Amino acid sequence: YHYEINDYENFESDGMTYKRLFVSQEIDKEMKEIILENYKSNEIVEKHAYYMLLGEQGLNNTSVGFTTIGFCLYKDKVLTEQKSENTNTFIQKCHDL
């Protein structure tokens, strides 16, 4: 297992790839929760949209499964993107918190 946090609003210099802020070490057991401690040190700010990419590779499986979760932070709250929600709408909701 591993996860990474990417900026939903800013791109790398190629103009196509979302800016990567953090990549976890490989984790050898199932994740039940992810706690973002000291998130500001990873350039994560409130009222800004990000997404987390979760990767999973089974021990007896050569394929990799990915899940993405859009999120933004405000004070002690976490807003997550709904599956059918338009990305631009979600980004605006983050700014409006």
PALO-756974 format. One record per residue (C-alpha): residue in three letters; y, x, z. Coordinates in steps of 0.1 Angstrom, whole numbers, padded with zeros to 4 digits, always signed. Layout:
<pts>
ALAYXZ;...
</pts>
This chain:
<pts>
TYR+0000+0000+0000;HIS+0036+0010-0005;TYR+0070-0006-0009;GLU+0103+0002-0023;ILE+0138-0013-0020;ASN+0160-0016-0051;ASP+0196-0026-0056;TYR+0197-0060-0074;GLU+0233-0054-0085;ASN+0235-0018-0096;PHE+0216+0002-0122;GLU+0206+0038-0126;SER+0225+0058-0153;ASP+0202+0044-0180;GLY+0219+0010-0175;MET+0185-0008-0175;THR+0167+0003-0143;TYR+0178-0011-0110;LYS+0190+0016-0086;ARG+0161+0026-0062;LEU+0173+0031-0026;PHE+0141+0037-0007;VAL+0104+0043-0013;SER+0079+0042+0015;GLN+0051+0067+0021;GLU+0016+0055+0011;ILE+0002+0032+0038;ASP-0035+0030+0042;LYS-0037-0004+0059;GLU-0025-0039+0051;MET+0011-0045+0060;LYS+0019-0075+0081;GLU+0056-0070+0083;ILE+0083-0045+0073;ILE+0111-0037+0097;LEU+0142-0022+0082;GLU+0155+0001+0109;ASN+0187+0020+0103;TYR+0190+0002+0070;LYS+0226+0013+0066;SER+0215+0049+0063;ASN+0197+0039+0031;GLU+0229+0024+0016;ILE+0219-0012+0024;VAL+0249-0033+0032;GLU+0254-0069+0042;LYS+0262-0096+0016;HIS+0246-0076-0012;ALA+0215-0085-0031;TYR+0184-0062-0031;TYR+0148-0067-0039;MET+0117-0053-0023;LEU+0087-0043-0045;LEU+0054-0043-0027;GLY+0025-0025-0043;GLU-0012-0029-0034;GLN-0042-0011-0047;GLY-0076-0020-0035;LEU-0102+0006-0024;ASN-0127-0006-0050;ASN-0102-0017-0076;THR-0083+0005-0100;SER-0057-0022-0108;VAL-0025-0025-0088;GLY-0009-0057-0077;PHE+0028-0061-0072;THR+0050-0086-0055;THR+0088-0087-0055;ILE+0110-0104-0029;GLY+0148-0107-0034;PHE+0167-0105-0002;CYS+0201-0099+0014;LEU+0213-0094+0050;TYR+0241-0109+0070;LYS+0244-0102+0107;ASP+0210-0111+0121;LYS+0199-0132+0092;VAL+0178-0125+0061;LEU+0183-0147+0030;THR+0154-0145+0005;GLU+0154-0155-0031;GLN+0134-0186-0040;LYS+0108-0183-0067;SER+0125-0206-0092;GLU+0161-0194-0083;ASN+0182-0178-0110;THR+0190-0141-0101;ASN+0227-0145-0107;THR+0228-0176-0084;PHE+0210-0157-0057;ILE+0234-0128-0060;GLN+0263-0151-0056;LYS+0248-0168-0026;CYS+0245-0133-0010;HIS+0282-0127-0016;ASP+0292-0161-0002;LEU+0275-0156+0032;
</pts>
